[in-house]
């Protein structure tokens, strides 16, 4: 009762696709991917900024 089978997820996916359409879901996926990429870049830039600040002290 507490777990979902593959059929539950397939039905949810079908309903979401019918409601939003594939184009909007594709755009949403691209937006999420862009946000993750920006977050990773910011995480990589932050240690360099900290090192620069520590050199100035």
C-alpha positions in Angstrom: 0.0 0.0 0.0 2.9 2.4 0.8 4.9 1.6 -2.3 4.3 2.6 -5.9 4.7 0.2 -8.8 5.9 1.0 -12.2 2.3 1.1 -13.4 1.5 3.9 -11.0 4.4 6.0 -12.3 3.5 5.3 -15.9 -0.1 6.5 -15.3 1.2 9.7 -13.5 3.6 10.3 -16.4 0.8 9.9 -19.0 -1.5 12.3 -17.1 1.3 14.9 -16.7 2.1 14.6 -20.4 -1.6 15.1 -21.3 -1.9 18.1 -19.1 1.2 20.0 -19.9 2.2 18.6 -23.3 5.6 17.4 -24.5 6.8 20.9 -25.6 6.3 22.5 -22.2 7.9 19.5 -20.4 10.9 19.7 -22.8 11.2 23.4 -21.9 10.9 22.6 -18.2 13.7 20.0 -18.5 15.9 22.5 -20.3 15.3 25.1 -17.5 16.1 22.6 -14.8 19.2 21.5 -16.6 20.4 25.1 -17.0 19.8 25.7 -13.3 21.8 22.7 -12.3 24.6 23.7 -14.7 24.7 27.3 -13.2 24.7 25.9 -9.7 27.7 23.6 -10.4 29.6 26.5 -12.1 28.9 28.7 -9.0 30.1 26.0 -6.7 33.3 25.7 -8.7 33.9 29.5 -8.7 33.3 29.9 -5.0 36.6 28.2 -3.8 38.6 30.3 -6.1 37.0 33.5 -4.8 37.7 32.3 -1.2 41.4 31.7 -2.1 41.7 35.1 -3.6 40.3 36.7 -0.5 42.6 34.8 1.8 45.6 36.0 -0.2 44.6 39.6 0.3 44.5 39.2 4.1 
